[in-house]
Amino acid sequence: MEKTTAEPTAFTLKQIIIIAILALLQFTVILDFVIISPLGDILMKTLDMTTAKFGFTVSAYAFSAGISGLLAAGFADKFDRKKLLIFFYTGFIIGTVFCAFAANYQMLLFARIFTGLFGGVIGSVSLAIVTDLFVIHQRGRVMGTIQMAYATSQILGIPMGLYFANNWGWHSAFIMIAVLAILILIAVITQIEPITKHLELQSDKSPFLHLWHTLNNKNYQIGFAAIAFLSVGGFMLQPFGSAFLVNNIHISHLQLPMVFFFTGLSVLFIMPLVGKLSDKVNKFKLFAVGSLISVIMILIYTNLDPIPLWEVVAINMVLFMGIMSRMIPATTLNTAIPEMKDRGAYMSITSSLQQIAGGIAAVCAGFIVHQETKSSPLENYDILGYVIAVITSCSVLLMWRVNQLAKSKEKSII
């Protein structure tokens, strides 16, 4: 009998090396982005920042990354992908070094903008490299490995960064990332060969014009709005998480790594389960259940009084399991909307929107939350929770529309 499914293709040693390099590279980029929030309390006290200023510091990277990612979509296919990766990763390393040596709020803000301009493009370049170097039957395994970078940054990266910050100052966390990134850059230069096959398939059509037409599609705009609300609701809680735990819940800086470690473990546990479930049950229902859990846990979390460490860890784990369990069904539904010819542009816009929405969330959180003195409890954190609950509810309504669009498209194909 003839086989109808392709056998999994084994990776060569060269491919394994490339996967490892891209996964480690993605780990440093994600860690550089997420480490700023756990360092929040230390940074606000050390650099004399208000909550609004810290919100701008967090959002600076997200805004510049989102804008540069969108602009890069117009020229990313015009160059050797290896050279492009080396250029942007070198800029990312320089920006991270700037962060390490920032002496005040203004210098740190500039450093975050600079780092975001380069870091925002690396993910899409890495994805393009995977598409170029791996056949379709290998890409799922490759992307699964590379996407482990998020959970790894939570489990290993953030606790390690906080350990460095607690022992040698917050600058050392960025120095750690920069040193690791330099080693990875050397591996990119020496182990990855030029990637130029795509240059033979150049089109005369303006990619920026294609992006514009994609933005103007009414159905696509529903998907963009859903992802924007999802990102704002998901990210608004994070910038002041460590400051809230330290000043309101009385968790010490030495205990923070444990909170982030177990939160990362819960994410690592829930993601594969949700991935399997999303293939078996209704994706929108799974998203709605995850959203309900998120809203309940956010309202509990943002109204907490001082409690024991183990309770904080348990609540944090369930909270992030709820938040992360929304991401897979939402992403799957969203990718069903665009036509094949628009998929690249649609995903570029979606990726940039996620970054920009995260920046808006950080700025809004900075204006909602207030801290009277450096060691005072955060005020209005409960209000932040209510705002997130409303935004999350809006994202459910928008995702319902996305689900309807996905269903109608599926019927038209059948």
VENMO-V654776 format. One record per helix or strand of 3 or more residues. SS is the DSSP state (helix for helix, strand for strand). FROM is the first residue (numbers start at 0). LEN is the number of residues. If there is no record, write none. Layout:
# VENMO-V654776
SS/FROM/LEN ; SS/FROM/LEN
This chain:
# VENMO-V654776
helix/12/26 ; helix/39/7 ; helix/50/22 ; helix/75/3 ; helix/80/20 ; helix/104/29 ; helix/135/33 ; helix/170/21 ; helix/196/5 ; helix/206/10 ; helix/217/18 ; helix/240/7 ; helix/252/26 ; helix/282/19 ; helix/308/27 ; helix/339/29 ; helix/380/33
